[in-house]
């Protein structure tokens, strides 16, 4: 009887250690390889490249900190920024909102 009790105890300890190891693995995996925000300068480079298709850019800026944003009943984070261009000989400014996770431009505003 004592021999079977020891094997059951070892099996139980093995199961508990395995479950804890799997839980720790999942935590670390999602922390290091999960969905991450893009760095603001990379988002700005992406936005600038899409604006360059219509002509040269005179200047640009982006806020370094992502802020919460409600996108079609889905909470996400965005960067706000701006682009200055020359169009038809005039300086034109645009503000944009870009998704912090994909870099996709969600909205632009001509000032």
N, C-alpha and C positions, 0 to 999 in steps of 0.2 A: 504494500500500500504506500509506503514511504517513497519508494522508487517512482511510482506513478505521480505522486504529488509533486516531486521535484521536477519532473518533465513538464507537468502542467504549468508550474510556476515559471519555468524557463520559457515555455511557449508564450505565456502571457506577457512576460517581460519583452520578449522578441516582438510581439505584436505592438505593444505600446511604443517601443523604440522606433519601429517602422512607421507608425502613424505620426509620431512626432517629427521624424526625419522628413517625411513627405510634406507635412505642414510647413516646416522651415524651408524646404526647397521651394514650395509654391510662393511663400512670402518673398524670398530672395529673388526668385525668377521674375515675379511681377514688379518688384522694386527696380531691378536692373535692366530687364528686357521688356517691360510692359510699355504701354502707350506713354510717350513722353512728349513734352512740349518742345517745339523747335526753338532754337536760339533766335533772338530777335533780329540779329544781323543777317541770318540766313533767310528769314522771312522777307526782310527788306530787299535782299538781293533778288529773291524770286519775284517780288512785286515790281521791282525796277526792270527786270528783264521783260515782263509782260507789258509795261508801259513803254519800253524802248521800241517796241514794234511799230508804234505810231509816230516816232520821232525822238530826237535827243532829249535827255533829261538835264535840267539845269541844277537841280538840287533835290535832296530827299532827307527824311528823318523818320525815326520810329521810336516809340516809347519802349524802354527796356523791360518794363514789367507788364506781364500779361494780366488782364482784368477779366472778371466774370462777365458772361454775356449770354442772354437767352436767345437761342436760335431755334425757332419753330418748336417750342416746348421742350427743347433739349438744352441743358446747361452746358456751356463750353467756356473756353477762355480765348481771348482775342488780344491782338496788339493793335493799337491805333498808330497811324503814321501819316505822312504826307509826301507828295511829289510835286516838284515845280518843273514845268515844261514850257517850251516856246511853241505856240501854235499860231500859224498865220501871222508871224511877226510880233505876237503879243505874249507876255508872260502869263501863264495860267497855272493856278494852284489846285491841287486835288488833295482831299483827305481820304484815307481808306481805312477799312476795318478788315483785318486778316486773321483767319483761324490760327491759333497758336500751336495746334497739333499737326495741321496739314499744310499751312502756309497759304491756303486758298483765300483769295480776296472775296470777302462776303459782300462788301458794299463800297462804293466810291461816291464822293460828293465833290462836285466842282464848286470852288469858292468864287 
